[in-house]
């Protein structure tokens, strides 16, 4: 009788262990992956915008990209894309040079399976590529994804039908941009914008430029000490519909 009781207790213990493992499998699985792969895994609980997620209760800013601000052209599409790709799914986080930003958000490349979601966002024109801390091993892939997007002419990469405005000079050290009306007609650039890879954007208000007229912008027009970073940056000029007039990178 004693042996029977011991056997029953052993079976009950085994059943209890299996039950605990089953109930907590997602957490145990993530723990093991995090411990042995050098990356972190978690479940996407919320999508804040086109480049920010909440994973396991922590805000995560996607590396290598910058999506439009709320209300700007393309912002709702970027949010929809990221939601469809990640919401409610397990993702892998791969960190870059720095793990946290100034707002204490984690900085990571986000993978669903083997797919780099950040890269796909750029490739499909939901974000532009963005490397404020300097170029890392992913930079060439992201720049290539943006160039591929330009060929496809979709979303943020869609070109403007207006081609009169040209970039005559871009002095990144002197923080000066010089644009010119290269056509023989007046050009209304009201609502047009000049933007860096990040969030520094200058918008023209009530501005019409005559043929051959040049307009210079400096960091003071942005009300910033600097706009263009020494580690590399891009310039995006867009018309009042958000379509891309000009782009260049260094």
GIJO-V389112 format. One record per helix or strand of 2 or more residues. SS is the DSSP state (2 for helix, 1 for strand). FROM is the first residue (numbers start at 0). TO is the last residue. If there is no record, write none. Layout:
BEGIN
ss->SS from->FROM to->TO
ss->SS from->FROM to->TO
END
This chain:
BEGIN
ss->2 from->1 to->22
ss->2 from->24 to->36
ss->1 from->39 to->48
ss->1 from->51 to->54
ss->1 from->57 to->61
ss->1 from->63 to->66
ss->2 from->74 to->85
ss->1 from->89 to->99
ss->1 from->105 to->111
ss->1 from->114 to->115
ss->2 from->116 to->122
ss->1 from->126 to->129
ss->2 from->138 to->151
ss->2 from->154 to->156
ss->1 from->164 to->170
ss->1 from->175 to->180
ss->1 from->186 to->187
ss->1 from->192 to->194
ss->1 from->200 to->202
ss->1 from->207 to->208
ss->1 from->213 to->217
ss->2 from->218 to->221
ss->1 from->233 to->237
ss->1 from->243 to->248
END
